[in-house]
Amino acid sequence: MDYISLVGIAVGLSMDAFAVCITNGAVCRRENVTPRFALRMAASFGFFQALMPMVGWLIGKAGESLISSVDHWIALLLLCYLGGKMVYEAVKKMRSGEQEECRAENVSFRTLMALSVATSIDALATGIILPSAVGAYSLTLMLVSVGTIGLITFCIGFAGVFLGKTFGMLIAGKAEILGGVVLVAIGLKIFIEHMFL
């Protein structure tokens, strides 16, 4: 197995999740970004980044054209909806003068699942080509590969939440707007890469 390629793929796949973890760490007030909150975020992103390549591998080449034809649309719609909602609610709060304290519980289970799926859509298609990229042709090697991807995403996501915690203190009330813009930008990036590159 080519471990260098595997780590490179894992880091590349985890970058969208990393950006979203930074965003969520920045949106919440410093005292509410706890290790438990970071574990929840990182575990969700790590799980889906590991699950999606496995699903892609199981679907195999037969489903490659179907996946590649819709994955970027799903990511675009989910991330633009969530990001747009964040910006809208932040602007609404600023106009009304409302200063609602952000708590870890504000990232609902449904929102976390949507973010996890949206940022791991690329990993679904990657699962189809992963065996040839890292030489993981058996089920055991494939499980090691997706486990490595999940673990690297978990570690990077966990660190991202605390980076966001520090970054969020620097931008105070504008963090939620910036976070929404980042989510929309990630959705657009995924869409543009699939459509034009």
N, CA and C of each residue as an Amber inpcrd file, in Angstrom:
protein
   591
   0.8440000  -1.1930000   0.0000000   0.0000000   0.0000000   0.0000000
   0.8820000   1.2470000   0.0000000   0.5000000   2.2330000  -0.7780000
   1.2350000   3.4920000  -0.8620000   0.7280000   4.4520000   0.2150000
   1.4040000   4.4540000   1.3740000   0.9470000   5.2540000   2.5110000
   1.1070000   6.7550000   2.2710000   2.1050000   7.1490000   1.5080000
   2.3010000   8.5770000   1.2250000   1.1150000   9.1150000   0.4260000
   0.6980000   8.3710000  -0.5890000  -0.4750000   8.7740000  -1.3720000
  -1.7210000   8.7920000  -0.5020000  -1.8550000   7.7850000   0.3570000
  -3.0240000   7.6970000   1.2290000  -3.1180000   8.9000000   2.1530000
  -2.0060000   9.2660000   2.7840000  -2.0050000  10.4350000   3.6770000
  -2.3030000  11.7090000   2.8900000  -1.7430000  11.8140000   1.6970000
  -2.0150000  12.9840000   0.8570000  -3.4860000  13.0980000   0.5070000
  -4.0980000  11.9610000   0.1350000  -5.5290000  11.9480000  -0.1740000
  -6.3430000  12.3200000   1.0590000  -5.9760000  11.7550000   2.2130000
  -6.7080000  12.0170000   3.4560000  -6.6540000  13.4920000   3.8370000
  -5.4700000  14.0900000   3.7430000  -5.3250000  15.5150000   4.0770000
  -6.1210000  16.3660000   3.0980000  -6.0430000  16.0290000   1.8150000
  -6.7940000  16.7810000   0.8120000  -8.2900000  16.7160000   1.0500000
  -8.8000000  15.5060000   1.3490000 -10.2290000  15.3410000   1.5850000
 -10.6950000  16.0540000   2.8540000  -9.7980000  16.1930000   3.8270000
 -10.1940000  16.7770000   5.1100000 -10.1970000  18.3050000   5.1230000
  -9.7200000  18.9440000   4.0660000  -9.5820000  20.4020000   4.0820000
 -10.9140000  21.1520000   4.1730000 -11.9490000  20.6530000   3.5060000
 -13.2590000  21.3030000   3.6210000 -13.8030000  21.1670000   5.0430000
 -13.6530000  19.9670000   5.6180000 -14.0930000  19.7490000   6.9960000
 -13.2980000  20.6360000   7.9570000 -12.0100000  20.7860000   7.6900000
 -11.1470000  21.6410000   8.5040000 -11.6600000  23.0830000   8.4940000
 -12.0020000  23.5810000   7.3110000 -12.5110000  24.9570000   7.1920000
 -13.8270000  25.1260000   7.9480000 -14.7040000  24.1220000   7.8690000
 -15.9940000  24.2080000   8.5680000 -15.7850000  24.1400000  10.0790000
 -14.8400000  23.3180000  10.5420000 -14.5370000  23.2420000  11.9800000
 -13.9820000  24.5720000  12.4870000 -13.1160000  25.2010000  11.7110000
 -12.6060000  26.5270000  12.0730000 -13.7690000  27.5110000  12.1900000
 -14.6720000  27.4570000  11.2260000 -15.8350000  28.3430000  11.2160000
 -16.6860000  28.1650000  12.4660000 -16.9730000  26.9120000  12.8180000
 -17.7970000  26.6590000  13.9950000 -17.0890000  27.0490000  15.2840000
 -15.7800000  26.8620000  15.3330000 -15.0260000  27.3100000  16.5030000
 -15.0250000  28.8220000  16.6300000 -15.0370000  29.5190000  15.4780000
 -15.0180000  30.9840000  15.4690000 -16.3700000  31.5800000  15.8190000
 -17.4530000  30.9100000  15.4100000 -18.7980000  31.4480000  15.6160000
 -19.1840000  31.4410000  17.0930000 -18.7780000  30.4250000  17.8040000
 -19.1430000  30.3280000  19.2190000 -18.2360000  31.1790000  20.0960000
 -18.8060000  31.6550000  21.1970000 -17.9970000  32.3970000  22.1660000
 -16.9160000  31.4770000  22.7280000 -15.8070000  32.0740000  23.0800000
 -14.6220000  31.3250000  23.5010000 -14.9210000  30.2930000  24.5910000
 -15.6930000  30.6950000  25.6030000 -15.9460000  29.7990000  26.7410000
 -16.8500000  28.6140000  26.3910000 -17.5430000  28.6880000  25.2720000
 -18.4480000  27.6030000  24.8780000 -17.7980000  26.5820000  23.9520000
 -16.6000000  26.8700000  23.4740000 -15.8870000  25.9130000  22.6200000
 -15.0630000  25.0100000  23.5370000 -15.6620000  23.8860000  23.8790000
 -15.0680000  22.9470000  24.8310000 -14.4910000  21.7350000  24.0930000
 -13.6680000  20.9350000  24.7750000 -13.1880000  19.6990000  24.1480000
 -14.3330000  18.7900000  23.7050000 -15.4150000  18.7610000  24.4730000
 -16.5720000  17.9320000  24.0910000 -17.1810000  18.4140000  22.7740000
 -17.3190000  19.7260000  22.6240000 -17.8390000  20.3130000  21.3860000
 -16.9190000  19.9560000  20.2080000 -15.6030000  20.1050000  20.4240000
 -14.6300000  19.7940000  19.3700000 -14.6630000  18.3110000  19.0140000
 -14.8010000  17.4380000  20.0110000 -14.8870000  15.9980000  19.7610000
 -16.1160000  15.6510000  18.9300000 -17.2320000  16.2940000  19.2560000
 -18.4890000  16.0620000  18.5220000 -18.3340000  16.4470000  17.0480000
 -17.7570000  17.6240000  16.8170000 -17.5550000  18.0890000  15.4480000
 -16.5860000  17.1560000  14.7030000 -15.4270000  16.9130000  15.3130000
 -14.3820000  16.1200000  14.6660000 -14.8410000  14.6890000  14.4020000
 -15.5740000  14.0980000  15.3500000 -16.0470000  12.7210000  15.1740000
 -17.0350000  12.6220000  14.0200000 -17.9150000  13.6000000  13.8980000
 -18.8900000  13.5770000  12.8090000 -18.2060000  13.6890000  11.4480000
 -17.2920000  14.6590000  11.3170000 -16.5920000  14.8310000  10.0530000
 -15.6970000  13.6280000   9.7490000 -15.0000000  13.1320000  10.7550000
 -14.1350000  11.9680000  10.5610000 -14.9180000  10.7350000  10.1320000
 -16.0810000  10.5250000  10.7580000 -16.9130000   9.3690000  10.4250000
 -17.3700000   9.4190000   8.9640000 -17.8900000  10.5650000   8.5490000
 -18.4060000  10.6580000   7.1800000 -17.2860000  10.6540000   6.1390000
 -16.1210000  11.2160000   6.4780000 -14.9990000  11.1710000   5.5330000
 -14.5000000   9.7380000   5.3590000 -14.6670000   8.9040000   6.3830000
 -14.2920000   7.4890000   6.2650000 -15.3930000   6.6800000   5.5860000
 -16.6480000   6.9970000   5.9010000 -17.7800000   6.2410000   5.3560000
 -17.9340000   6.4260000   3.8500000 -17.8260000   7.6680000   3.3910000
 -18.1130000   7.9490000   1.9850000 -17.1770000   7.2290000   1.0060000
 -15.8440000   7.1900000   1.2450000 -14.9950000   6.4260000   0.3120000
 -15.3520000   4.9370000   0.3050000 -15.7560000   4.4270000   1.4730000
 -16.1390000   3.0120000   1.5480000 -17.3810000   2.7630000   0.7110000
 -18.3580000   3.6630000   0.8090000 -19.5780000   3.5480000   0.0040000
 -19.2230000   3.6460000  -1.4820000 -18.3630000   4.6040000  -1.8100000
 -17.9290000   4.7590000  -3.2010000 -17.2420000   3.5140000  -3.7280000
 -16.4040000   2.9170000  -2.8960000 -15.7020000   1.6920000  -3.2920000
 -16.6970000   0.5570000  -3.5340000 -17.7180000   0.4600000  -2.6650000
 -18.7210000  -0.5960000  -2.8040000 -19.5790000  -0.3930000  -4.0540000
 -19.8820000   0.8590000  -4.3670000 -20.6560000   1.1470000  -5.5790000
 -19.8510000   0.7620000  -6.8140000 -18.5560000   1.0960000  -6.7540000
 -17.6550000   0.7160000  -7.8350000 -17.8280000   1.5440000  -9.0910000
 -17.2020000   1.0930000 -10.1250000 -17.1760000   1.8310000 -11.3850000
 -18.5620000   2.0210000 -11.9960000 -19.4680000   1.1100000 -11.7070000
 -20.8100000   1.1980000 -12.3020000 -21.5140000   2.5010000 -11.9260000
 -21.2600000   2.9840000 -10.7110000 -21.9350000   4.2000000 -10.2720000
 -21.1140000   5.4590000 -10.4170000 -19.9280000   5.3660000 -11.0010000
 -19.0270000   6.5210000 -11.0700000 -19.6490000   7.7070000 -11.7970000
 -20.2620000   7.4680000 -12.9620000 -20.8090000   8.5790000 -13.7400000
 -21.9890000   9.2230000 -13.0320000 -22.8030000   8.4100000 -12.3450000
 -23.9430000   8.9480000 -11.6100000 -23.4880000   9.8370000 -10.4540000
 -22.5080000   9.3620000  -9.6870000 -21.9990000  10.1280000  -8.5560000
 -21.3780000  11.4380000  -9.0190000 -20.5130000  11.3490000 -10.0170000
 -19.8070000  12.5460000 -10.4680000 -20.7370000  13.5650000 -11.1180000
 -21.9280000  13.1160000 -11.5440000 -22.8530000  14.0520000 -12.1840000
 -23.6880000  14.8360000 -11.1830000 -23.7730000  14.3660000  -9.9300000
 -24.6200000  15.0730000  -8.9470000 -23.9030000  15.5180000  -7.6790000
 -22.7180000  14.9840000  -7.3910000 -22.0810000  15.2800000  -6.0990000
 -21.8420000  16.7630000  -5.8790000 -21.3990000  17.4680000  -6.9080000
 -21.1010000  18.8940000  -6.7650000 -22.3690000  19.7200000  -6.5690000
 -23.4820000  19.2760000  -7.1480000 -24.7600000  19.9760000  -6.9460000
 -25.2460000  19.8210000  -5.5090000 -25.1130000  18.6230000  -4.9620000
 -25.5290000  18.3820000  -3.5750000 -24.7070000  19.2340000  -2.6240000
 -23.3800000  19.2230000  -2.8010000 -22.5000000  20.0240000  -1.9390000
 -22.8220000  21.5110000  -2.0630000 -23.0200000  21.9840000  -3.2920000
 -23.3280000  23.4010000  -3.5150000 -24.6210000  23.8020000  -2.8020000
 -25.6790000  23.0230000  -2.9910000 -26.9770000  23.3740000  -2.4070000
 -26.9440000  23.3320000  -0.8780000 -26.3640000  22.2690000  -0.3140000
 -26.3210000  22.1520000   1.1550000 -25.4880000  23.2580000   1.7870000
 -24.2960000  23.4930000   1.2620000 -23.4040000  24.4830000   1.8680000
 -23.8950000  25.9080000   1.6470000 -24.4630000  26.1920000   0.4750000
 -24.9980000  27.5420000   0.2370000 -26.2180000  27.8070000   1.1120000
 -27.0510000  26.7930000   1.3010000 -28.2100000  26.9600000   2.1840000
 -27.7680000  27.2380000   3.6240000 -26.8570000  26.3980000   4.1370000
 -26.4020000  26.5650000   5.5220000 -25.6400000  27.8770000   5.7100000
 -24.7590000  28.2020000   4.7560000 -24.0000000  29.4540000   4.8410000
 -24.8910000  30.6680000   4.7210000 -25.8230000  30.6300000   3.7710000
 -26.7590000  31.7420000   3.6000000 -27.6110000  31.9610000   4.8320000
 -28.0390000  30.8700000   5.4400000 -28.8430000  30.9580000   6.6680000
 -28.0350000  31.6020000   7.7950000 -26.7520000  31.2180000   7.9100000
 -25.8930000  31.8150000   8.9400000 -25.7520000  33.3200000   8.7410000
 -25.5020000  33.7350000   7.4960000 -25.3360000  35.1650000   7.2020000
 -26.6350000  35.9110000   7.4840000 -27.7540000  35.3590000   7.0460000
 -29.0610000  35.9910000   7.2490000 -29.3600000  36.1930000   8.7300000
 -29.1350000  35.1450000   9.5320000 -29.4220000  35.2350000  10.9600000
 -28.4730000  36.2080000  11.6630000 -27.2100000  36.2420000  11.2230000
 -26.2430000  37.1680000  11.8200000 -26.6210000  38.6230000  11.5230000
 -26.9940000  38.8980000  10.2710000 -27.3900000  40.2580000   9.8870000
 -28.6720000  40.6520000  10.6150000 -29.5970000  39.7220000  10.7290000
 -30.8560000  39.9840000  11.4380000 -30.5910000  40.3390000  12.8990000
 -29.6750000  39.6100000  13.5400000 -29.3190000  39.8910000  14.9380000
 -28.6580000  41.2530000  15.0720000 -27.7660000  41.5730000  14.1280000
 -27.0740000  42.8610000  14.1850000 -28.0560000  44.0260000  14.0310000
 -29.0270000  43.8780000  13.1430000 -30.0110000  44.9440000  12.9220000
 -30.9180000  45.1430000  14.1220000 -31.2470000  44.0370000  14.8040000
 -32.1430000  44.1420000  15.9570000 -31.3900000  44.4580000  17.2430000
 -30.0660000  44.4350000  17.1630000 -29.2490000  44.7040000  18.3520000
 -29.1830000  43.5210000  19.2960000 -29.6680000  42.3870000  18.8460000
 -29.6880000  41.1850000  19.6800000 -28.2840000  40.6230000  19.8180000
 -27.9050000  40.2590000  21.0240000 -26.5940000  39.6680000  21.2780000
 -26.7750000  38.2910000  21.8980000 -27.2000000  37.3570000  21.0870000
 -27.4220000  36.0050000  21.5850000 -26.0930000  35.2960000  21.7660000
 -25.9280000  34.7120000  22.9350000 -24.6950000  33.9660000  23.1950000
 -24.7330000  32.6540000  22.4410000 -23.6710000  32.3710000  21.7520000
 -23.6030000  31.1210000  20.9920000 -23.1830000  29.9920000  21.9260000
 -23.8780000  28.8780000  21.8710000 -23.5560000  27.7160000  22.6850000
 -23.3140000  26.5250000  21.7720000 -22.5910000  25.5540000  22.2780000
 -22.2880000  24.3710000  21.4840000 -23.5730000  23.7050000  21.0030000
 -24.6440000  23.7450000  21.8250000 -25.8870000  23.0900000  21.4700000
 -26.5600000  23.7400000  20.2580000 -26.1560000  24.9580000  19.9100000
 -26.7630000  25.6440000  18.7660000 -26.4340000  24.9580000  17.4470000
 -25.3590000  24.1730000  17.4050000 -25.0650000  23.3790000  16.2220000
 -25.8590000  22.0860000  16.3910000 -27.0690000  22.0900000  15.8140000
 -27.9770000  20.9590000  16.0030000 -27.4310000  19.7060000  15.3190000
 -27.9690000  18.5830000  15.7210000 -27.5750000  17.3050000  15.1230000
 -27.8390000  17.3190000  13.6210000 -28.9890000  17.8530000  13.2220000
 -29.3520000  17.9000000  11.8030000 -28.3740000  18.7660000  11.0070000
 -28.0100000  19.9260000  11.5790000 -27.0530000  20.8070000  10.9050000
 -25.6850000  20.1420000  10.7930000 -25.2540000  19.5020000  11.8710000
 -23.9640000  18.8230000  11.8660000 -23.9330000  17.7050000  10.8250000
 -25.0300000  16.9510000  10.7160000 -25.1020000  15.8830000   9.7150000
 -25.0510000  16.4640000   8.2920000 -25.7840000  17.5570000   8.0720000
 -25.7850000  18.1800000   6.7410000 -24.3960000  18.6760000   6.3700000
 -23.7020000  19.3100000   7.3200000 -22.3440000  19.7920000   7.0700000
 -21.3920000  18.6290000   6.8050000 -21.5320000  17.5680000   7.5850000
 -20.6540000  16.4050000   7.4240000 -20.8400000  15.7470000   6.0640000
 -22.0950000  15.5860000   5.6460000 -22.3720000  14.9800000   4.3470000
 -21.8760000  15.8860000   3.2200000 -22.1830000  17.1860000   3.3280000
 -21.8140000  18.1240000   2.2560000 -20.3050000  18.1760000   2.0390000
 -19.5390000  18.1540000   3.1330000 -18.0800000  18.2430000   2.9930000
 -17.4380000  16.9050000   2.6380000 -18.2050000  15.8110000   2.7000000
 -17.6230000  14.4980000   2.3930000 -18.1140000  13.9260000   1.0650000
 -18.8940000  14.6930000   0.3120000 -19.4030000  14.2130000  -0.9760000
 -18.2500000  13.8450000  -1.9240000 -17.1990000  14.6730000  -1.9260000
 -16.0500000  14.3780000  -2.7860000 -15.4290000  13.0240000  -2.4400000
 -15.4710000  12.6680000  -1.1570000 -14.8740000  11.4040000  -0.7300000
 -15.6200000  10.2050000  -1.3040000 -16.9060000  10.3810000  -1.6080000
 -17.6880000   9.3030000  -2.2100000 -17.1000000   8.9170000  -3.5660000
 -16.8570000   9.9200000  -4.3970000 -16.2660000   9.6640000  -5.7140000
 -14.8220000   9.1760000  -5.5830000 -14.1070000   9.6980000  -4.5770000
 -12.7190000   9.2830000  -4.3600000 -12.6290000   7.7930000  -4.0470000
 -13.6440000   7.2760000  -3.3610000 -13.6460000   5.8530000  -3.0130000
 -13.5930000   4.9390000  -4.2140000 -14.0760000   5.4300000  -5.3480000
 -14.0670000   4.6220000  -6.5620000 -12.6520000   4.4540000  -7.1000000
 -11.8440000   5.5220000  -6.9870000 -10.4810000   5.4530000  -7.5370000
  -9.4310000   5.1700000  -6.4590000  -9.8430000   5.1240000  -5.1870000
  -8.8940000   4.9270000  -4.0920000  -8.0800000   3.6410000  -4.2020000
  -8.6940000   2.4970000  -4.5440000  -7.8820000   1.2710000  -4.6300000
  -6.7070000   1.3870000  -5.5900000  -6.9250000   1.9800000  -6.7580000
  -5.8160000   2.1000000  -7.7120000  -4.8080000   3.1520000  -7.2690000
  -5.2690000   4.1500000  -6.4920000  -4.3650000   5.2180000  -6.0400000
  -3.4200000   4.7440000  -4.9460000  -3.9000000   3.8870000  -4.0450000
  -3.0620000   3.4700000  -2.9110000  -2.7800000   1.9590000  -2.9110000
  -3.2540000   1.2650000  -3.9250000  -3.0150000  -0.1710000  -3.9870000
  -3.8240000  -0.9660000  -2.9900000  -5.0040000  -0.4490000  -2.6000000
  -5.8420000  -1.1210000  -1.6030000  -6.9200000  -1.9390000  -2.3010000
  -6.5400000  -3.1120000  -2.8240000  -7.4900000  -3.8960000  -3.6090000
  -8.2800000  -4.8920000  -2.7670000  -7.8660000  -5.1710000  -1.5490000
  -8.6180000  -6.0910000  -0.7010000  -9.4740000  -5.3030000   0.2900000
 -10.4640000  -5.9780000   0.8600000 -11.3510000  -5.3350000   1.8310000
 -10.5650000  -4.8610000   3.0480000  -9.6160000  -5.6660000   3.5130000
  -8.8150000  -5.2950000   4.6840000  -8.0130000  -4.0210000   4.4210000
  -7.3490000  -3.9650000   3.2690000  -6.5750000  -2.7660000   2.9350000
  -7.4790000  -1.5520000   2.7350000  -8.6670000  -1.7720000   2.1900000
  -9.6060000  -0.6710000   2.0020000 -10.0770000  -0.1480000   3.3550000
 -10.3200000  -1.0330000   4.3060000 -10.7290000  -0.6130000   5.6570000
  -9.6210000   0.1760000   6.3350000  -8.3740000  -0.2550000   6.1470000
  -7.2360000   0.5050000   6.6920000  -7.1790000   1.8860000   6.0460000
  -7.4240000   1.9450000   4.7420000  -7.3810000   3.2190000   4.0200000
  -8.4380000   4.1870000   4.5200000  -9.6940000   3.7050000   4.6080000
 -10.7630000   4.6180000   5.0410000 -10.6280000   4.9600000   6.5210000
 -10.0890000   4.0270000   7.3080000  -9.8250000   4.3230000   8.7230000
  -8.7880000   5.4210000   8.8730000  -7.7640000   5.3710000   8.0330000
  -6.7270000   6.4100000   8.0450000  -7.3130000   7.7590000   7.6450000
  -8.1560000   7.7700000   6.6130000  -8.8010000   9.0090000   6.1770000
  -9.6590000   9.5860000   7.3090000 -10.4430000   8.7270000   7.9610000
 -11.2910000   9.1770000   9.0710000 -10.4790000   9.7230000  10.2310000
  -9.3900000   9.0360000  10.5900000  -8.5500000   9.4590000  11.7070000
  -7.8700000  10.8000000  11.4290000  -7.3380000  10.9600000  10.2260000
  -6.6740000  12.2210000   9.8690000  -7.6860000  13.3630000   9.8570000
  -8.8750000  13.1170000   9.3190000  -9.9180000  14.1460000   9.3140000
 -10.3220000  14.5070000  10.7390000 -10.4480000  13.4910000  11.6040000
 -10.7980000  13.7370000  13.0060000  -9.7630000  14.6480000  13.6640000
  -8.4810000  14.3240000  13.5080000  -7.4140000  15.1140000  14.1440000
  -7.3710000  16.5440000  13.6090000  -7.4850000  16.6810000  12.2890000
  -7.4430000  18.0070000  11.6770000  -8.6770000  18.8150000  12.0740000
  -9.8460000  18.1660000  12.1090000 -11.0750000  18.8560000  12.5060000
 -11.0340000  19.3070000  13.9570000 -10.5310000  18.4450000  14.8410000
 -10.4220000  18.7880000  16.2600000  -9.5430000  20.0260000  16.4420000
  -8.3950000  20.0260000  15.7610000  -7.5000000  21.1870000  15.8360000
  -8.1660000  22.4240000  15.2320000  -8.9370000  22.2290000  14.1600000
  -9.6060000  23.3420000  13.4970000 -10.5820000  24.0760000  14.3950000
 -11.3080000  23.3350000  15.2240000 -12.2640000  23.9700000  16.1420000
 -11.5350000  24.9310000  17.0750000 -10.3870000  24.5140000  17.5960000
  -9.6540000  25.3780000  18.5330000  -8.9260000  26.5140000  17.8240000
  -8.5440000  26.2980000  16.5690000  -8.0130000  27.4150000  15.7780000
  -9.1100000  28.4630000  15.5710000 -10.3110000  27.9880000  15.2890000
 -11.4500000  28.8870000  15.1380000 -11.7750000  29.6160000  16.4220000
 -11.6120000  28.9270000  17.5360000 -11.8520000  29.5510000  18.8440000
 -10.9430000  30.7630000  19.0300000  -9.6670000  30.6080000  18.6970000
  -8.7090000  31.7050000  18.8030000  -9.0140000  32.7890000  17.7730000
  -9.2880000  32.3640000  16.5390000  -9.5750000  33.3040000  15.4570000
 -10.8520000  34.0880000  15.7330000 -11.8550000  33.3990000  16.2890000
 -13.1410000  34.0410000  16.5820000 -13.0130000  35.2000000  17.5490000
 -12.0810000  35.1320000  18.4700000 -11.8930000  36.2230000  19.4280000
 -11.3880000  37.4810000  18.7280000 -10.6920000  37.3250000  17.6290000
 -10.1250000  38.4700000  16.9200000 -11.1690000  39.2240000  16.1070000
 -12.2130000  38.5090000  15.6610000 -13.2080000  39.1600000  14.8170000
 -14.5620000  39.3540000  15.5100000 -14.6470000  38.9030000  16.7640000
 -15.8210000  39.1120000  17.6200000 -17.1380000  38.9040000  16.8800000
 -17.9680000  39.9410000  16.7590000 -19.3220000  39.8210000  16.2390000
 -19.4300000  39.4840000  14.7710000 -18.3580000  39.5720000  14.0230000
 -18.4220000  39.3070000  12.5820000 -18.1620000  37.8350000  12.2430000
 -17.8830000  37.0110000  13.2490000 -17.5080000  35.6170000  13.0040000
 -18.6170000  34.8430000  12.3020000 -19.8640000  35.0610000  12.6950000
 -20.9590000  34.2950000  12.1100000 -21.1440000  34.6330000  10.6300000
 -21.0050000  35.9170000  10.2870000 -21.1090000  36.3160000   8.8780000
 -19.9600000  35.7010000   8.0840000 -18.7490000  35.8060000   8.6230000
 -17.5870000  35.2340000   7.9530000 -17.7450000  33.7260000   7.7800000
 -18.2590000  33.0690000   8.8280000 -18.4750000  31.6290000   8.7690000
 -19.4440000  31.2420000   7.6640000 -20.5360000  31.9840000   7.5400000
 -21.5030000  31.7270000   6.4760000 -20.8910000  31.9100000   5.1000000
 -20.0910000  32.9670000   4.9570000 -19.4210000  33.2280000   3.6780000
 -18.4510000  32.0920000   3.3460000 -17.7480000  31.5850000   4.3630000
 -16.8080000  30.4730000   4.1540000 -17.5570000  29.2340000   3.6590000
 -18.7120000  28.9230000   4.2540000 -19.4810000  27.7470000   3.8200000
 -19.9380000  27.8820000   2.3700000 -20.4350000  29.0710000   2.0150000
 -20.8540000  29.3040000   0.6270000 -19.6520000  29.1710000  -0.3140000
 -18.5040000  29.7180000   0.1180000 -17.2950000  29.6540000  -0.7150000
 -16.8490000  28.2100000  -0.9350000 -16.9510000  27.3700000   0.0920000
 -16.5790000  25.9600000  -0.0500000 -17.5190000  25.2770000  -1.0420000
 -18.8170000  25.5600000  -0.9280000 -19.7790000  24.9960000  -1.8680000
 -19.4850000  25.3980000  -3.2960000 -19.1700000  26.6790000  -3.5060000
 -18.8430000  27.1780000  -4.8430000 -17.5490000  26.5680000  -5.3670000
 -16.5660000  26.4050000  -4.4650000 -15.2810000  25.8050000  -4.8590000
 -15.4800000  24.3740000  -5.3650000 -16.2500000  23.5960000  -4.6200000
 -16.5170000  22.2160000  -5.0220000 -17.2370000  22.1900000  -6.3800000
 -18.2240000  23.0690000  -6.5240000 -18.9950000  23.1270000  -7.7630000
 -18.1140000  23.5140000  -8.9610000 -17.3170000  24.5560000  -8.7810000
 -16.4610000  25.0470000  -9.8680000 -15.4160000  24.0100000 -10.2630000
 -14.8230000  23.3330000  -9.2550000 -13.8240000  22.2950000  -9.5470000
 -14.4140000  21.1840000 -10.3950000 -15.6510000  20.7950000 -10.0900000
 -16.2770000  19.7090000 -10.8360000 -16.7670000  20.1310000 -12.2100000
 -17.2060000  21.3640000 -12.3200000 -17.7850000  21.8320000 -13.5820000
 -16.7530000  22.3170000 -14.5950000 -15.6860000  22.9500000 -14.1020000
 -14.7860000  23.6450000 -15.0160000 -13.3340000  23.1710000 -14.9920000
 -12.9360000  22.3930000 -13.9800000 -11.5230000  21.9950000 -13.8900000
 -11.3420000  20.5200000 -14.2020000
